[in-house]
Amino acid sequence: NLGANNTPRPGIAGNMHASGERLVTISDLKSEERKQKLSRYRKKKIKRNFGRKIKYACRKALADSQPRVRGRFAKMDDGDMLKPRK
């Protein structure tokens, strides 16, 4: 496990647990296992959805009922109601 100049490889020391056990990385796996895990990762990556999903209707109703200024939530003062909107 030593490099050409008898120094430990940087990946080996970084993959150790505090208890001395070695973490398994994808480069340590056999080629078939590695291909399977990479293909699974790529398939899951394609299916990722970063779109907005409303989980609780009650929270949406509350947010919709709150006053906003330029799209951000704002406190309503008595003076704000008298000012004309632009």
C-alpha positions as CSV (number, residue, x, y, z in Angstrom):
1,N,0.0,0.0,0.0
2,L,3.0,2.3,-0.2
3,G,3.6,4.7,-3.1
4,A,6.8,4.7,-5.2
5,N,8.7,6.7,-2.6
6,N,7.5,4.7,0.4
7,T,4.9,7.2,1.5
8,P,1.3,6.2,2.2
9,R,-1.2,7.1,-0.5
10,P,-3.4,10.0,0.5
11,G,-6.7,8.0,0.0
12,I,-5.8,5.3,2.5
13,A,-5.3,7.6,5.5
14,G,-8.4,9.6,4.8
15,N,-10.6,6.5,4.7
16,M,-10.0,5.3,8.3
17,H,-12.6,5.4,11.0
18,A,-11.6,6.4,14.6
19,S,-11.9,2.7,15.5
20,G,-9.3,1.8,12.9
21,E,-11.8,0.3,10.4
22,R,-11.4,1.2,6.8
23,L,-14.3,2.9,4.9
24,V,-15.3,1.2,1.6
25,T,-15.2,3.6,-1.3
26,I,-16.4,3.0,-4.8
27,S,-12.8,2.6,-6.1
28,D,-12.3,-0.4,-3.8
29,L,-15.2,-2.4,-5.3
30,K,-14.9,-5.0,-8.1
31,S,-15.5,-3.7,-11.5
32,E,-19.0,-5.3,-11.9
33,E,-20.2,-4.0,-8.5
34,R,-18.8,-0.6,-9.3
35,K,-20.6,-0.4,-12.6
36,Q,-23.9,-1.5,-11.0
37,K,-23.6,1.1,-8.2
38,L,-22.6,3.9,-10.7
39,S,-25.6,3.0,-13.0
40,R,-27.9,3.1,-10.0
41,Y,-26.6,6.5,-8.9
42,R,-27.0,7.9,-12.4
43,K,-30.6,6.6,-12.7
44,K,-31.5,8.1,-9.4
45,K,-29.8,11.4,-10.4
46,I,-32.0,11.7,-13.4
47,K,-35.1,11.2,-11.3
48,R,-34.3,14.0,-8.9
49,N,-36.9,16.6,-8.5
50,F,-36.0,20.0,-7.2
51,G,-39.4,21.5,-8.0
52,R,-41.6,22.9,-5.3
53,K,-44.0,20.5,-3.7
54,I,-46.6,21.6,-1.2
55,K,-46.7,19.1,1.6
56,Y,-49.2,20.8,3.9
57,A,-52.3,22.6,2.5
58,C,-52.8,24.5,5.8
59,R,-49.3,26.0,5.6
60,K,-50.0,27.2,2.1
61,A,-53.3,28.7,3.1
62,L,-51.6,30.6,5.9
63,A,-48.8,31.8,3.7
64,D,-51.3,33.0,1.0
65,S,-53.2,35.0,3.5
66,Q,-50.2,36.8,4.9
67,P,-49.3,40.3,3.5
68,R,-46.3,40.5,1.1
69,V,-44.1,43.3,-0.1
70,R,-42.4,42.5,-3.4
71,G,-43.1,38.8,-2.9
72,R,-41.6,38.7,0.6
73,F,-43.6,38.4,3.9
74,A,-44.1,41.7,5.6
75,K,-45.7,43.1,8.8
76,M,-48.8,45.2,8.3
77,D,-48.7,48.5,10.1
78,D,-51.7,50.8,10.2
79,G,-49.8,53.3,8.1
80,D,-49.2,50.7,5.4
81,M,-52.8,50.4,4.6
82,L,-53.1,54.1,3.8
83,K,-50.2,54.2,1.4
84,P,-51.0,53.7,-2.3
85,R,-49.6,50.6,-4.0
86,K,-47.3,51.0,-7.0
